[in-house]
Amino acid sequence: QVQLVESGGGLVQPGGSLRLACAASGSIFSINAMGWYRQAPGKERELVATITNDGMTYADPVKGRFTISRDNAKNTVYLQMNSLKPEDTAVYYCNALIRYSVLFSPNEYWGKGTPVTISS
């Protein structure tokens, strides 16, 4: 069993910064990819950023403001969010493709989400 636990969400004023973290735990053989998605009220869940061994990708609305990074030793992915805007308000979800055995393909896992509110 694998769990993803997010932390770091909260309320911040426009222009401020937040750093989200997501730690994976459980039966982990390897992690193929980790990423962040978000879902704003009344909207569909959307990709924010992903990180793999080949590099990072970002959604256009966050390019230049958000940075995704990963600590492989801790099985943890981070999202540094700077210059936050009210439209960044959403629940942020961690996502990971994790292989628990060399014999099997990776499975997709989701965290429960951490709320981020940008408001003055």
DOTORLO-742814 format. One record per atom (N, C-alpha, C, O): chain; x, y, z. Coordinates in pm, 1 decimal. Layout:
A_X_Y_Z
...
END
This chain:
A_84.2_-118.3_0.0
A_0.0_0.0_0.0
A_88.2_123.9_0.0
A_188.3_130.7_71.4
A_49.9_221.3_-80.7
A_125.0_346.0_-92.1
A_35.5_461.6_-50.4
A_-83.1_465.4_-83.3
A_93.5_554.5_21.7
A_21.0_674.8_60.8
A_97.7_799.2_17.1
A_220.7_802.9_21.4
A_23.5_899.8_-24.5
A_79.6_1030.9_-54.0
A_17.8_1129.8_42.5
A_-104.6_1138.8_52.2
A_99.7_1203.2_113.0
A_51.0_1298.7_211.4
A_106.2_1436.8_178.6
A_227.3_1459.0_178.0
A_13.4_1529.6_151.1
A_52.3_1666.4_118.8
A_55.9_1753.0_244.2
A_-10.7_1724.2_343.7
A_134.0_1858.3_237.3
A_138.7_1956.2_345.2
A_180.6_2090.2_286.6
A_232.8_2097.4_175.4
A_156.6_2197.2_363.9
A_205.1_2328.6_324.9
A_101.7_2424.9_271.5
A_133.4_2541.0_245.8
A_-20.6_2380.0_254.1
A_-122.7_2470.9_205.4
A_-162.2_2573.0_310.5
A_-123.4_2563.1_426.9
A_-240.9_2672.1_266.9
A_-285.9_2773.4_362.0
A_-336.6_2896.9_292.2
A_-362.8_2896.8_171.9
A_-349.8_3002.7_370.3
A_-398.3_3132.3_321.9
A_-280.7_3228.0_310.2
A_-202.6_3243.6_404.0
A_-268.6_3291.4_195.0
A_-160.3_3387.5_174.2
A_-212.7_3502.0_88.7
A_-304.4_3483.4_8.8
A_-155.1_3619.0_105.2
A_-196.1_3735.1_28.6
A_-141.8_3729.2_-113.5
A_-40.4_3664.1_-138.5
A_-207.7_3795.9_-205.4
A_-155.6_3802.4_-342.5
A_-12.6_3853.9_-343.8
A_22.9_3947.1_-271.6
A_68.9_3790.0_-428.7
A_210.1_3825.0_-433.5
A_296.2_3744.6_-339.1
A_419.0_3749.7_-347.0
A_233.8_3671.0_-250.6
A_307.5_3592.9_-152.1
A_355.0_3459.3_-206.7
A_340.2_3429.3_-325.2
A_412.4_3379.9_-117.4
A_469.0_3250.8_-155.4
A_422.0_3141.0_-60.5
A_388.8_3165.6_55.5
A_420.3_3021.1_-112.9
A_393.3_2901.0_-34.2
A_478.1_2788.4_-89.9
A_512.3_2787.1_-208.1
A_511.4_2694.3_-3.5
A_583.9_2575.6_-47.6
A_504.5_2452.1_-5.3
A_483.8_2427.6_113.5
A_461.1_2375.7_-103.7
A_390.0_2252.0_-77.4
A_487.7_2134.9_-78.3
A_588.4_2136.5_-149.1
A_456.5_2035.0_0.5
A_536.9_1913.3_2.9
A_444.1_1792.7_-4.3
A_331.1_1797.0_44.3
A_492.1_1687.2_-64.6
A_416.0_1561.9_-73.8
A_512.5_1446.6_-52.4
A_607.3_1428.0_-128.6
A_487.1_1370.2_51.7
A_572.5_1256.9_84.5
A_503.1_1126.1_51.7
A_388.6_1103.4_90.9
A_572.9_1041.4_-19.8
A_520.8_908.8_-52.4
A_577.5_807.3_46.0
A_695.8_810.9_79.7
A_491.5_717.1_91.4
A_536.1_614.6_184.9
A_466.7_483.1_154.2
A_363.7_479.1_86.8
A_525.6_375.2_205.2
A_467.4_243.4_183.8
A_559.9_155.1_102.8
A_682.1_169.2_107.1
A_499.6_64.4_29.2
A_576.6_-31.9_-50.4
A_618.8_32.4_-182.0
A_544.2_30.8_-280.0
A_737.7_88.2_-183.1
A_787.4_161.5_-299.9
A_915.6_97.5_-351.1
A_1016.0_89.7_-280.2
A_909.9_52.0_-475.3
A_1031.6_3.3_-540.4
A_1096.8_116.0_-618.1
A_1218.3_135.0_-612.8
A_1014.4_190.4_-690.3
A_1064.6_306.1_-763.9
A_950.0_401.2_-792.5
A_833.5_361.7_-797.5
A_985.5_527.3_-811.1
A_886.6_630.2_-844.8
A_919.5_681.9_-983.6
A_1025.6_740.4_-1005.3
A_829.0_660.5_-1076.9
A_853.8_701.2_-1214.4
A_832.1_850.7_-1234.7
A_904.7_914.6_-1310.9
A_733.5_905.3_-1167.5
A_701.1_1046.3_-1185.5
A_622.7_1095.0_-1064.8
A_552.2_1018.3_-999.2
A_636.3_1222.6_-1037.1
A_555.8_1286.7_-933.3
A_508.8_1420.9_-988.3
A_573.2_1480.6_-1074.6
A_396.7_1466.4_-937.0
A_345.9_1592.1_-989.0
A_239.6_1651.9_-901.1
A_198.0_1594.3_-800.5
A_196.8_1770.0_-942.4
A_92.8_1843.8_-871.8
A_-19.2_1880.4_-969.0
A_5.0_1923.1_-1081.9
A_-141.2_1862.5_-921.8
A_-260.4_1905.8_-991.9
A_-335.7_1998.6_-898.5
A_-308.3_2002.8_-778.6
A_-430.6_2073.0_-953.9
A_-514.3_2157.4_-868.9
A_-655.9_2160.1_-923.0
A_-680.6_2141.2_-1042.1
A_-748.4_2184.5_-830.2
A_-888.6_2194.1_-866.8
A_-949.1_2313.1_-795.5
A_-959.8_2315.1_-672.9
A_-988.3_2411.6_-873.2
A_-1053.1_2530.4_-818.6
A_-1202.6_2503.8_-807.8
A_-1254.9_2417.2_-878.0
A_-1272.1_2576.5_-721.4
A_-1416.8_2556.8_-706.5
A_-1489.6_2569.9_-839.8
A_-1472.7_2668.5_-911.4
A_-1569.8_2470.5_-872.0
A_-1648.7_2473.8_-993.4
A_-1572.7_2442.9_-1120.2
A_-1627.7_2453.9_-1229.8
A_-1445.9_2404.1_-1106.9
A_-1364.4_2375.3_-1224.6
A_-1311.1_2233.1_-1218.8
A_-1313.3_2168.1_-1114.2
A_-1263.3_2186.6_-1332.9
A_-1205.4_2053.6_-1339.4
A_-1062.4_2055.9_-1285.8
A_-996.2_2159.7_-1283.6
A_-1017.3_1938.4_-1242.8
A_-879.5_1926.5_-1196.5
A_-784.6_1947.9_-1314.9
A_-808.6_1897.6_-1424.7
A_-678.1_2022.1_-1291.6
A_-583.6_2052.3_-1399.4
A_-440.1_2028.7_-1354.0
A_-407.1_2038.8_-1235.8
A_-357.3_1997.5_-1450.8
A_-215.8_1975.6_-1424.1
A_-147.9_2107.7_-1389.2
A_-174.1_2210.7_-1451.5
A_-60.7_2103.3_-1289.0
A_19.2_2219.9_-1252.6
A_164.2_2197.9_-1295.3
A_221.3_2279.2_-1368.0
A_222.9_2087.9_-1249.6
A_363.7_2060.6_-1282.0
A_393.3_1913.8_-1257.5
A_331.3_1849.7_-1172.6
A_488.8_1861.6_-1332.9
A_533.5_1724.4_-1312.8
A_685.0_1719.0_-1317.0
A_750.6_1806.3_-1373.8
A_739.5_1614.3_-1255.6
A_883.8_1594.5_-1257.5
A_913.0_1446.6_-1275.0
A_857.5_1361.8_-1205.1
A_1000.8_1417.5_-1368.9
A_1046.2_1281.7_-1393.5
A_1198.0_1283.4_-1403.4
A_1260.6_1388.0_-1386.2
A_1256.1_1169.8_-1430.6
A_1400.7_1164.4_-1448.8
A_1444.9_1243.1_-1572.7
A_1562.0_1278.6_-1586.5
A_1349.1_1269.7_-1662.4
A_1381.1_1341.3_-1785.5
A_1365.5_1492.6_-1771.2
A_1407.4_1567.5_-1859.5
A_1306.3_1537.8_-1662.5
A_1291.4_1681.1_-1644.6
A_1158.1_1721.6_-1586.1
A_1083.5_1639.0_-1533.4
A_1129.0_1852.4_-1596.3
A_1008.1_1908.2_-1538.5
A_920.9_1969.0_-1648.4
A_971.0_2015.9_-1750.6
A_789.5_1967.1_-1625.1
A_695.6_2035.8_-1712.6
A_603.0_2120.6_-1627.4
A_573.5_2086.4_-1512.9
A_557.9_2230.0_-1683.3
A_470.4_2322.8_-1612.9
A_353.5_2362.8_-1701.4
A_365.5_2372.3_-1823.6
A_239.9_2386.0_-1636.1
A_127.3_2444.0_-1706.0
A_158.2_2589.9_-1735.4
A_228.5_2655.4_-1658.4
A_106.5_2640.6_-1845.4
A_137.4_2777.9_-1885.7
A_105.5_2881.4_-1777.2
A_184.2_2974.2_-1758.7
A_-7.7_2869.3_-1703.9
A_-40.7_2974.0_-1605.9
A_59.9_2986.5_-1490.9
A_62.7_3089.0_-1422.8
A_141.9_2884.4_-1468.5
A_233.3_2888.5_-1354.2
A_379.6_2900.0_-1395.0
A_466.8_2912.5_-1309.0
A_407.3_2896.1_-1523.1
A_547.2_2904.5_-1569.7
A_611.8_3034.7_-1522.2
A_553.8_3142.8_-1533.0
A_732.6_3021.1_-1469.7
A_804.3_3137.4_-1420.7
A_770.3_3174.6_-1278.1
A_839.1_3257.1_-1218.0
A_665.3_3115.4_-1222.5
A_626.3_3147.2_-1083.9
A_639.6_3026.3_-991.5
A_673.8_3040.7_-874.1
A_612.5_2907.8_-1044.6
A_617.5_2785.2_-963.9
A_739.8_2702.7_-1003.6
A_781.3_2701.7_-1119.4
A_796.0_2633.8_-904.8
A_908.5_2544.6_-928.9
A_883.3_2411.2_-860.1
A_856.5_2406.1_-740.0
A_892.1_2303.7_-937.4
A_875.9_2170.1_-881.2
A_1014.7_2108.9_-861.1
A_1104.6_2125.3_-943.6
A_1029.2_2038.3_-749.7
A_1156.1_1972.3_-721.7
A_1127.8_1842.5_-646.9
A_1016.0_1817.9_-601.7
A_1231.1_1760.6_-635.1
A_1209.7_1627.3_-578.6
A_1332.1_1586.0_-497.4
A_1446.3_1609.1_-537.0
A_1304.8_1524.6_-383.0
A_1409.7_1466.1_-299.7
A_1392.0_1315.0_-307.4
A_1306.0_1258.6_-239.6
A_1472.0_1250.4_-388.5
A_1453.7_1106.5_-410.4
A_1478.7_1026.0_-283.2
A_1414.7_923.3_-260.7
A_1571.1_1072.4_-201.1
A_1601.4_998.9_-77.8
A_1483.0_998.2_18.2
A_1466.6_905.5_97.5
A_1401.2_1102.0_10.2
A_1285.4_1113.5_99.2
A_1154.8_1079.7_29.0
A_1047.9_1088.0_89.6
A_1162.1_1041.6_-98.7
A_1039.1_1015.2_-176.6
A_941.4_1131.4_-165.1
A_821.3_1111.3_-146.8
A_993.1_1251.1_-175.8
A_912.7_1370.8_-153.7
A_926.0_1464.7_-273.4
A_1034.1_1482.3_-329.7
A_813.5_1523.8_-310.2
A_811.1_1624.4_-415.5
A_764.1_1755.8_-354.5
A_678.1_1758.1_-266.5
A_821.9_1864.3_-402.8
A_789.5_1997.2_-352.2
A_735.5_2084.0_-465.2
A_764.6_2061.6_-582.6
A_656.7_2183.0_-426.8
A_611.4_2283.6_-521.8
A_630.6_2419.4_-456.2
A_557.0_2456.1_-364.6
A_728.9_2493.0_-503.2
A_750.9_2629.3_-455.3
A_666.3_2722.1_-541.1
A_681.2_2727.6_-663.2
A_578.3_2794.1_-475.4
A_485.5_2881.4_-546.5
A_513.4_3024.9_-507.5
A_497.9_3062.0_-391.2
A_554.3_3105.5_-603.3
A_584.2_3246.5_-580.2
A_489.2_3334.6_-660.3
A_420.9_3288.3_-751.7
A_486.3_3459.9_-624.8
A_401.2_3557.8_-695.9
A_259.4_3504.6_-710.1
A_202.0_3506.9_-819.0
A_204.4_3457.6_-602.0
A_73.3_3393.7_-606.1
A_-35.8_3493.9_-640.1
A_-31.1_3610.7_-601.5
A_-135.1_3443.2_-714.5
A_-247.3_3523.6_-760.5
A_-377.0_3463.7_-708.0
A_-381.9_3344.7_-676.9
A_-481.6_3544.1_-697.9
A_-611.0_3489.2_-653.0
A_-655.5_3370.5_-737.9
A_-719.3_3278.6_-686.4
A_-623.3_3370.8_-865.7
A_-664.2_3259.1_-952.5
A_-586.6_3130.6_-925.5
A_-618.4_3026.5_-983.1
A_-486.4_3136.0_-839.9
A_-417.0_3014.8_-797.4
A_-491.7_2943.0_-684.3
A_-453.7_2832.9_-644.4
A_-596.3_3005.1_-633.7
A_-675.4_2944.2_-527.3
A_-735.2_2812.1_-574.6
A_-805.0_2807.6_-675.9
A_-707.7_2705.7_-501.6
A_-754.2_2572.6_-539.3
A_-711.8_2473.1_-432.2
A_-634.5_2505.3_-342.0
A_-763.3_2353.5_-444.1
A_-708.4_2241.6_-368.1
A_-599.0_2178.5_-454.9
A_-622.6_2144.7_-570.9
A_-482.0_2163.6_-398.6
A_-367.5_2110.3_-471.4
A_-347.7_1963.5_-434.1
A_-339.6_1927.9_-316.5
A_-340.3_1880.3_-536.2
A_-328.4_1735.9_-517.5
A_-194.0_1686.4_-567.0
A_-145.0_1727.7_-672.1
A_-136.2_1598.0_-489.8
A_-13.7_1531.0_-530.1
A_-49.2_1405.7_-609.8
A_-146.3_1336.5_-579.1
A_30.0_1377.8_-711.4
A_10.0_1262.0_-797.4
A_143.8_1192.1_-818.8
A_247.2_1257.4_-832.0
A_141.2_1060.4_-822.2
A_266.5_987.4_-843.5
A_242.4_855.9_-916.1
A_139.7_790.7_-897.0
A_337.8_818.3_-998.9
A_339.9_687.4_-1063.0
A_447.0_605.2_-992.3
A_566.5_632.7_-1003.7
A_401.6_503.6_-918.8
A_491.3_429.9_-831.0
A_486.1_281.4_-861.8
A_379.7_221.4_-876.7
A_604.5_225.3_-870.8
A_616.5_81.2_-892.6
A_653.3_18.7_-758.6
A_751.2_58.9_-695.7
A_574.8_-79.6_-714.8
A_605.8_-141.3_-585.7
A_685.4_-269.2_-602.5
A_730.4_-328.3_-504.3
A_703.0_-312.5_-727.6
A_784.1_-429.9_-754.6
A_836.8_-420.2_-896.3
A_771.3_-364.2_-984.2
A_954.7_-474.6_-918.1
A_1012.0_-475.4_-1052.1
A_928.3_-560.2_-1147.1
A_941.1_-549.0_-1269.0
A_843.1_-644.6_-1091.1
A_763.6_-736.6_-1172.4
A_638.6_-672.4_-1230.8
A_576.4_-728.3_-1321.2
A_601.6_-555.7_-1179.8
A_474.3_-496.2_-1219.0
A_492.2_-355.2_-1273.4
A_590.1_-286.9_-1243.5
A_394.4_-313.3_-1354.5
A_393.4_-176.9_-1406.2
A_360.0_-80.0_-1292.8
A_300.8_-119.3_-1192.3
A_398.5_47.4_-1309.4
A_365.3_144.6_-1202.9
A_215.7_171.0_-1193.3
A_143.0_164.4_-1292.5
A_171.8_200.8_-1072.6
A_33.8_240.1_-1046.5
A_28.5_389.6_-1017.9
A_127.0_449.6_-975.1
A_-87.4_448.3_-1042.2
A_-107.3_590.1_-1015.6
A_-171.1_609.0_-878.7
A_-266.4_540.2_-842.3
A_-115.9_704.1_-804.0
A_-168.0_733.8_-670.2
A_-194.8_883.5_-657.9
A_-132.0_966.3_-723.9
A_-290.7_914.8_-570.5
A_-327.7_1053.9_-544.1
A_-325.3_1079.6_-394.2
A_-357.3_992.1_-313.8
A_-286.7_1200.8_-358.8
A_-303.7_1245.0_-221.8
A_-443.8_1298.4_-201.4
A_-522.6_1306.3_-295.6
A_-475.1_1335.7_-76.2
A_-608.8_1383.5_-44.4
A_-625.1_1532.0_-72.6
A_-736.8_1583.7_-71.7
A_-515.2_1600.2_-97.5
A_-522.4_1741.1_-131.9
A_-494.4_1834.0_-15.7
A_-520.2_1801.6_100.2
A_-440.9_1950.4_-49.4
A_-418.5_2054.6_50.3
A_-470.5_2185.6_-7.6
A_-436.2_2221.3_-120.3
A_-553.5_2258.1_68.5
A_-613.6_2380.0_14.6
A_-517.3_2496.8_16.0
A_-441.6_2516.5_111.1
A_-521.7_2573.7_-91.0
A_-444.0_2696.4_-104.1
A_-540.4_2809.6_-137.3
A_-615.3_2802.2_-234.7
A_-537.9_2913.8_-55.9
A_-626.2_3028.3_-76.7
A_-542.3_3154.6_-86.9
A_-462.7_3185.9_1.6
A_-561.7_3225.7_-196.0
A_-490.8_3351.2_-217.4
A_-592.8_3464.5_-207.3
A_-679.8_3480.1_-292.9
A_-579.9_3541.1_-102.6
A_-677.2_3647.1_-77.9
A_-617.5_3753.6_12.1
A_-534.8_3725.9_98.9
A_-661.6_3875.5_-11.0
A_-618.0_3984.5_76.0
A_-719.5_4008.0_187.1
A_-700.1_4096.2_270.8
END
